[in-house]
Amino acid sequence: MVKYVATAVALKCFSLTPLTRKIYRRLGNRVGDNRRSSEQMPGYYADRVRRIIRLAHQHKIVADGDRVLELGTGWLHWEALTLRLFFEIKAVLFDVWDNRQLAGLKNYVRQLDAMLDESFGLPASDIARARSLIASVLQVENFEELYSLLGFEYLVESSGSLDALADKSFQLVVSGGVLEHVHRAALPTLIKATRRVLRDGGWAVHSIDTADHLEHYDQTVSPKLYLGFSETTWNLLCANDVQYINRLQRGEWMTLFDTSGFEVVEEEARRVDIGRIKIAPRFAAMEQGDLECTVLRLALRAK
């Protein structure tokens, strides 16, 4: 708990001014790129590829010629990039700031290449196609070459607004570990905007990390420790703009998507025991299963 509080205070200090936030992100990107350029790719990156490929084949969420919007594309453009290995898609990579890390991207893609035969169960023709494109990706020297190769567009809009994107212009909107970082007040507008840019019958595929992100720094505490903090205490002690999380729970997400024009086709949730946490008033009336949820993965169809 001491480490948890110390980390919270440090992140709070870094979020005090735009300049300190910029410095933190720039340093974080430099360190992160160096680390990702040589580290073993975390297993969940491969799991994300398996999931999106399965959804593409099982539910026809995307096909050759479709346009894809990746929200919060972050360091590696992972969802759009790995879909492009198997489908001739065009993609818009949308973010609110530039976190791109080319060396890390190449390292992870190189490792993905080595896995394709072993655990993906794909036809030989799909594997050969993916490997051919991976070989080309590994030869690019900058992101502009990468986007030219893949047919991607990179769009940074600090306000988070999707107003620049046309109505019904995408077949798929996808995100991984992004929506929990969108400010709570802005979420209804954003989710409705994703429905606006989707064609009728289009898809949204999201993986939402509903855990306490400060637990990543102190793994001795519960992944849902934040449930014990009132709004006042959380905002005073832990909330910050460097690693903001909105603390929305599963039921709140489901309502938000439903009222924005989506129907749930697939849901996967991971849960933990929260029996030792004294639940704060903000969460007291919510369902136990919703509060236990640490990861929420949804495949949604636009109504």
N, C-alpha and C positions, 0 to 999 in steps of 0.2 A: 504493500500500500504506500510506503514511503516513496518508492521509485515512481509509482503511479502519480502521486501528487507532485513530485519534483518535475516529472515530464510535463504534466499539465501546466505548471507555472512557467516552465521554459517556453513552451509553445505559445502560451498567452503573451509572454513578453515579445516574442518574435512577431506576433500578429498586431502589435500596437499601432504601427504606421505602415503605409504603403511601401516605404523604402525598406524597412526591416523584413517585410514579407517578400519583397523582390530579392533581397540578399539571400534569405533563407532558401527560396526556391532555386535560385541560381546555383548556390552551393550544393543543394540537394541533388539537382540535376547532374552536376559535374561528378559528384561522388557516386550517384546512382548509375551513371553511364559507365564509369570505370568498373563498378562492381558487376553490373549486368553484362559487361563485355567479356567477362571471364568466368562467372559463376555457373553452377549447375542450374538449369531452368527449373523453377518450382513445378511440382507435379500438376498443380491445378491449371497451369497454362495448357498442358496437353489435354486435360479434362475439358477445358472450354472449347478446344477444337473438336473433340469427339462429340460434344453436345451439339454444337452448331451444325456439324455435318449430319448428325442423326436427324435433327429437326428439318434440315433441308430435304433429306430424302423421305422422311416419314410424313411430314406435313406440307411439303412443297413450299416452304417459306420463301425460297429464292430460287431463281433459275437463270440460265444464261440470258444476258441482255438486260437484267433488272438493275435498278439503282438502289444503293444502300446508303443509309445515313448512320455513321457511328458517332455516338455522343461521348464526349469526354475521352477522346482518343488517346490522350496521355503520352506515355513514353514510346510505345511500340506499335500502335495502330493494330492491335492483335486480332480483334474480331474481323474487321474488314480485310486485313492482309491474309489471314488464313482462309477465309471464304474465297478470296480471289485465287487461291491455289487450285481450287476445284471447280469454280464457276466463272464465266466471263462476265463479271459484274463491273459496273462503274460505282464509285463510292465518293461521298463527301465526308471528310474527316473533320468533325466539329469540336472545338475546344474553346475555353475562355482564356487560356494562356498557353504559351509554347513550352511543352515539356519533352520535346522529341529527343530520342537517344538512338542514333543510328548504330553505334557499335553494339549496344545491347540488343537491338532488333536483330542484327545479323547473327549474333551468338545464339539467340533463342531459335531463330529460323534454322540455323545449321543443326541444332540439336533435334528440332522437330523432324528434319529430313531423316535423321538416323533412326527415328522411331516408327516411320510410316509402315514398314513391313511387319513390325512386331505386334502391334496392338490395335490398329485402326480398322482391320477387316475390310479394306477397300479393294476394288478391282485393280488389276495390274495396270490398266490403262490410266486410271485416276492417279495412281502412285507415280507413274512415269511422267504424267503431265505436271503434277505438283513438283516433282524433283527438277524438271526442266526449268520451271519458273523460279524455284528456289536458287538454282545455279545462277540465274540472271540477277536475282535480287542481291546475291552475295557479291556481285561485281560492281554494283553502283557505288559512286563516291560521295553522293549527297542525296538529300531528300528530293530535290527537284528531279534528278534522274530516276529515283524510285517512283515518283508520281507519274512521270512520263511513261515509264515501263508498264505500270499497272492501270493507268487510266483513272487515277485518283485526283481529288481536289482537296487541298487543306484550307480550312476556314477557321480563323480565330476571331471571336467576337466577345469582348470582355464583359459585355452586359448579359451574355447567355441567351440573347434573343435569337429565335429562328425566323425572324421576319424576312430575312433575305432569301429564304427558301420558298419555292412555289408550292401552292396547294397540290395535293395528290401527285407529287412528283417522285415518290419513293415506294418501293415494294416492302422494304424492311428497315426498321429502326432498331439498332442494337447498342447495348452498353454492358460493360462489365466493371462492377465496383465503382460506379459513378454517381448514381442518383442519390445515394445517402449523403453525398457532399453538397447537394444543391440546397440552398437556403429554403427553409420550410415555407416561407411566404411566397417564394417564387415557383414552387413545385406545381400548383394547379395550372398556372399559365404555361409552364414548360410541357407538361404532359398533354394538355389540350393542343399545344402547338405540334407535338409529335403526331397526334391524330390528324391534324389538319394537313400535314405534309404527306401522309400515307394515302395510298389509293384505298378505296373501299375493298375490304377483304385482305388488305395488306397486313403485315405482321410487325410486332414489337417483341424483342427478346431481351430480357434484362436479368442481370444477376446483381442483387442488392445485398450489401454487407450491413446487416442490422446490428452487428455487435458493437461493443464499446471499443473504439479504435485505440484508446489509451492502453487497453489490455495488450496490444501488440508490443508495447514497451515494457510491460510488467505482467508476465504470464502467470504470476502467482494469484492474481485476482480473477474474479468471474468475468467471462466475456460479456455479461449483461450487468456489470456493476453500476452503470449509469442509471439503471432503473431506481436506484436508491437515492438519487439526487433530485431535489425539487428544482423547478425552473430557475428560481433565484440563485440557489447554490451552484447549480451547473453553470449558469451564465457568468457568475462571479469567479468561480474557481477553475472551471475546465473548458468551457466553450472558447474557441479561438478561430481565427480566420485562416490560419495556416493549414489546419487539418479539421475543418469544420465538419460536423455530422449533425443531421437534423433530428435524430432520435425518433423518427417515425417507426411505428410497429406494424407487424404484418397486416392487421385489420385496417389500419389507416391507408396502407398502400393499396389494398384490394378495393377499398371505397374510392380512392383517388382514380384508379384506372377505370373502374366501372362508370363513374360519373363523367369521365372524359371520353367515353365511347369505345371501350375495349371489353372483350370477353376473354376470360381465362380458358385456354385450351390445355395447358400443362402447368402444374405447380410442383416445385420441389422445395422443401424447407428442412433446414438443419436446426436442431434444438439442443439446449443445455438445461441442466437443473438450476433453478433459481430459488430453491427453497430457503436458502440462508439470507436472501436479500430482503430487507424491509422496503416494500414498494412505495415509492413516492406518490403523492396525490394525483399527479398528472397521469399516471399509468394504472391507478388502483382499480378502475372500473373495466379494464380491458381483459380479454380472455387470457387464461393462463398459457395456452398454447401459443398465442400471438407474442406474449412477452418472452417466452422461451426461445423464440426463433432468432437465430444468429445469421443465417444466410437464406435469402428468398430468391429462387430462380423461377422466372415466369416466361411462358410463351403465350402471347396475347394476339388475338385477331381483331382488327379494326372492324367495328360493326357497320 
